[in-house]
Amino acid sequence: MRIFTRRFFRLFSAAIVTLSLLPAGQASAVVLNSNKDVPKSQRFLDYVGSLQLANVIYPLGVEQDRKSGLKKDCADRYVVHPISLLLLTPIDFPEDRQNPVKGSWIYRYSLTRCGESKIYNAMIFADEAGGTPKAQAFYPGTSAAHPMLIYDAMPIAISTAMVQCGSTDIEDVEVFDLHLDKLPYDIGEGENLVKGAWNETWTFKVRGKQVEVPITFTPNPRKGKPLFMINTK
């Protein structure tokens, strides 16, 4: 059994919690209102790292891997390893239910087959009746940006990739990977000091060709969503 060290990446009030696969403890009601509450609930951490939830994620990852064209000649079964979670909306996990009845979160995991791994993300939505949660594929990779920030930056990044390849049809574009290049760092000094900027490289496939789009994210001095800048050559 693989053990993941629990730690936190605090970026703009959003905490990404790494998962620890530990034996399940006694069931108790869980209410999580923010990411700060997540590490206090071993029951929820056990749940998101369970085989039950891995089975929900598995078909999503397999389908994304198929689209990416990785290891086409490999006959081995995929293995899912949970990595982290990011709470999106508050969680309500009653004592007498096997699944949460409210809440949503981003589930980050690696999918491994024939010695090759790729990191994917999925949005998980609790079922109000307490049934198996619904899962929706999100953009792959290790981006540190909040999903809403990714949605804001994505159209410009796609347009940049299309221009680089001379494409005019958005149907030609596939998001292949959002990669965190550099953890938060400081820019400038003195009164011009900006803390918490970070760099990413977003990779797209345009007509089968891989195109990299570098992006710099910086905190907004007006306390709004972080700003982003596409770094073109």
N, C-alpha and C positions, 0 to 999 in steps of 0.2 A: 504494500500500500504506500502510495507516495504522499509525503507530508509537505505542505506548503507553509512557509513561515508567514505569520500574520503581520502585516504592516500597513501603513497608510500613505497614500499620495494625496496630499491636500492641495487641490488646484481650484481656486475660485469657489470655495465653500463646497466643493464636491469631493467626497472621499471615495477612493477606490480601495476596496477591502480584499486582500488576498485570502484565499480559502484554505482552511485546514481540514483535512479529511480525518476526523476523529470519531471514536465510537459515540453513537447517539446517547444522549442523557435522557432523564425523565421528562416526559412531555409536559409542557406548561404553555399557557396562553402567551402569545408574542404580539406586541404592538410596536412597530418601528416607524417613527415619524421623520427621521433623517438618517444620513449615513453615519452620524456620530453614535446612533443607537445600535447599529449593526453588530459591532464586536461584543456587545453586552449579551447577545443572545446566541448561545451555543446551539440551541435547537435550530435556529434559522440557518446558521452556518453549516450545520450538519445536513440540513435539508438541501441547500443549494449545491452541496458537494456530494450528494447521494447518487446512487445508481439510478434511482427513480427519475431524477431530473436529467441525468445523463442520457437516458433513453428518450427523453423529449427532445434533447438537443441533437442527438445522433443523426437523424435523417436530414436535418438542416445542414449540418456540416458536410455530410456525404454529397448532398446536392451541390453545395458551393464548391467542394473539391472537384467534382465532376466538371463544373463549368470552367474551373481554373485550368483544367487539363493536366493535373499533376498525377504522376505515377500511373499512367494508363495501363501499363503492362504488369501491375502488381495485383496479386490475387489475395493478399493478406487482408484480414479484417481491420477496420479502423479502431483506434483506441482513443477515447475522450479523456483528457485531463483538465479539470477545472483550474482556472488561474485566479480570477478575481470577479468581483461584482460591484456594480454602481447602482445605488438605489435611485429610482426615478420618481416614484410616488409612494406614500406611506403604506406599510405592510400591516395587515391584520391576519394573524395566524392563530385561530382559536385552539384551545386545548384539545377539543374532541374531534379535530379534523386532521386529515393526513396532508392537506395542502392549504396554503393561504387562501382567504376568500376575498382579499383586497390587496392591491399593490402591483407594482411593476419594477423591473430592474434590468440592467444590462448584465449579461452573463458572458464573461470572456473565458475562452477555453482553447486548448490546442488539440488538433486532430492529427494523429500519427499513424503512418502506414509505411511499411518497408523502409524504416529508418528515416523517413522524411516527415517533418512536422510543419504545420501552418496554423497560425493563430486566427481564430474567428470570434465573432461577437454575435450574440442573439438578444433580442428584447423578449423578456418573459412577462406575461400578463396573467395575474391570478384569475381564477374562475370564481364568480360570486357564489356559485353553489358548492364550492369546495372540491370541484373535480380537478382533473389534470390541467395544469396551466397551459395556456397557449404560447407558442414560441414563433417569433418572426425573425428572419435573418437580418442582421445589421451589417454595416460595412466591415470587412475583415481588417485585422492588424492590431497594432499596439497604440493607436492614437490616444493622447492624453486629453483631447478636447471633449467637452461635453457634447452629447448628441445634437443639441440645438445649435451649437457652434459649428459642428460638422455640416449640418444641413445648410447653414448660412454660407459656408465657404465652398461647398461642393459645386454649385453651378459655375462659379468663376474658375475653379480648378479644372472642371471638365472642359470648359471653353478653351482654357489655356492648352490642355492636352490636344484638343481637336485642331487648334491653330498650328501646333508643332508638327502635326501629321498631315495637315492640309485637308482634313475632313470637314464636311459640312452637315453630316448626319449624326445626330446624337445616338442613334441606334447602333453606331459603330463602336461605341465606348462601353467598356466594362471596368468597374472599379476592382482592381486586383489586390491592393494592399495600402493601408494607411500606417506608416511606420514612424514611431517616435525616435528621432535622431539624437536629441540632446535634452536632458532633464532641465527643469527650470533654472535659469541663470539671470544675472543682473546685467542691465544695459546702462551705460552712462555713469555719471558720478555726481555727487553734490545734489543740488536742487533738481538736476535732470536725471537722477537715478530712477530707473524703472526695474522693479523686482518681479521675478516670476515669468520671464519670457521663455519660450521654448521653440525648438525647431522640429519639423516633421517633413518627411518625403512621402507624397501620395503617388502611387504607381497605378497607371491605367493601361488597359490594353485597347488600342485603337486599330481596328482592322488587323488584329492579331499581333501588332507591334507594341512592345512595352514602352511607355512614356513616363518619365518621372517629373513630378511637379513639386519643387521645394516650397515650403510654406513656413513663415515665422508668425507665431502667435505672441501677442503682448497684452498685459492687463490694460484695461481701460481706466485712465485716471479719474473718470467720472463715475466709477464704480458700476458701470454697466457690463455687458458681456465683453470678453476679451476681443481685441482687434486682431485682424489677420492680414498678412501681406503675401501675395504670390511673388516668389522670387524668380523672375524670368531672366534668361541670359541676354 
